[in-house]
Amino acid sequence: MIWAGRFIVAVVLIGAGILKAADPVPVLSLGWFSAWGASWILVAVLPWLEIGCGLLLLSDLPVRWTAVPATMLCSGFLVVTLTRLLVEGVSQECGCFGVLSAPLDQWHLVGVALLAALSCQLWWSGRARPRITPS
């Protein structure tokens, strides 16, 4: 079960990262962080961060360590999606999957929430458990 969850989150992150790296224009057009002049940082770093997190999940490293960056990344996406959709009322394309991105709507929010929940569950299931030794 843990490997299935690792695989799902990893494929989504790697796919999103590859599509963003191949065509960063949809991400730039969102205008995120443009007030600070930092849109280029988002475009330069985010795709490789997603690919790296996905590859970590597919690696043989313990899931309790590899799920932490994926959980932080997916939770960050959830916060951004909530902010853009609910607070700002923006209905533009999300930029999540480059040119294959869909407009922000309630289904997009559900998908991001499920991805964040799955990555969090991966971390939870991989945490250290107390050992019970017979005395």
N, C-alpha and C positions, 0 to 999 in steps of 0.2 A: 504494500500500500504506500509506503513512504517513497519507494522508487517511482511509482506512478505519479505521485504529487510532485516530486522533484523534476520528473520529465516534463510534466505539463507546464509548470512555472518556467523551467529552463527554455523550452521551445518558444513560449510566448515572448520571453525577454530577448532571446537570441534573434527571433524573427523580427521583432520590433526594432532592435538595434541595427540589424542589417539593412532593413528598409529605410531607417532614418539616416544611416551612414551613406547609403546609395543616393538619396535625394533629400538633403536637409532643408529644401525650400519650404515644404509644408510646416516644419517646426519654426522656421524663421518668420513665416507669415503670421504666426500666432501672436507675436509681439510680446511674449512673456519676458519679463525683466528688461524690456527695452527702455523703461524709464531710467534704469541704472546703466544702460549701455552694455548689458551683459548677455544679450541674446546669443552672441557668437560663442560664449562659454558653454551655454546650454547645447548648442549645435555641435560643438567640438568634443564635448566630454560625454554627454548623455548616451549616445549610441554605443560607445565603447564601454561605458559603465554597465549598460544593460547586457551587452555581449559577455563581459567579464563575469557578471553575476550569474548568468545562465550557464557559462562554462564551469564555474565553481560548483553549481548545483549538480552538474553531470559528472563532476570529478569524484574520486574515491575518498575525498575528505569527509570528516564527520558532518552530518547534516546540521547539527546544532551550531556549527560555525559557518557553514556555507549558506544557511537560510537567513542569517542575520542581515547581510547586505541586501538580499532579495526582499526581505520583509520591510526593511527601511525604504527601499526604492518603491515597492508596491504601495506602501502606506503613504509615501510622498505623492505618488500619482493619485491616490484616493483623495488626499487633501486638496490637491490642485484641481481635480475634477469637481469635487464638492464646491470649491470656491468659485470656479468658473461657471458652473451650471446653476447652483442655487443662489449664491450671493450676487454675482454679476449678471446672471441671466443670459449668459453668452450661449449661442447655439451654433457656433462655427465648428469646423472640423477640429478634431482633437489633435491630430498630428502624431498619434501613437504609432501608427504603422506607415508612416511616410505617405506615399501617393495612394495607398489603400485605406487611408483613414476615413472614418465615418463621423458624421456630426455628433456633437455632444447631446445626449438625451438620457432618459432614465435607464435605458437598457445598457448604455455605455457605463453609467454609474454602477449598475448591478454587476457588470463584468469586472470592472476594476475592483469593486468591493470583494467579489469572490476570489480574485487573484490575490488580493492582500490577505484575505482570510486563509487561503490555502498556504501561502508562504508562511504566515504566522503559525498555522497548525504544524507545518514542517519543523519549525524551530521548536515548538512545544513538544512534539513527539521525539525530537532528538536530544532534548535536554538530559542532563545527568540525573539519574534516579538514585536515591539512597540504597545502599546495599544492605541486605538483611543477611547476616551470617548466623548460622546455628551456633549456639553456645554449649 
